[in-house]
């Protein structure tokens, strides 16, 4: 596989992540701006389509990292374990922080979360296009 093909795959994955995160972000913002005042318990859970979209976006991101690891002189097992432990810890903190903050932020959390997803997708795309550097 040539360097050009690897760059094309990387940009394609970034565009997919941008599209998926952008879609989910817009859906969250629309949900936050809707006038539905009935707080059903069903609204607390993601639907099947949203779960599939998030899974694909996460999988594409993991595949891009895996492709990058193939070209770096690192211990893949050590790096993967470290990434897994840190991700688990941050996710656990996020769940508890989300439960706590949800009481205060309420409906605006959807708008804020949607904006964050759109910004993350935009950052991924701009980094892979070489417009901005890593930070």
Secondary structure, DSSP 8 states (H G I E B T S, - for coil): --HHHHHHHHHHHHHHHHHHHHHHHHHHHHHHHS------GGGGS--HHHHHHHHHHHHHHHHHHHHHHTTS-S-HHHHHHHHHHHHHHHHHHHHHHHHHHHHHHTTHHHHHHHHHHHHHHHHHHHHHTTSS---
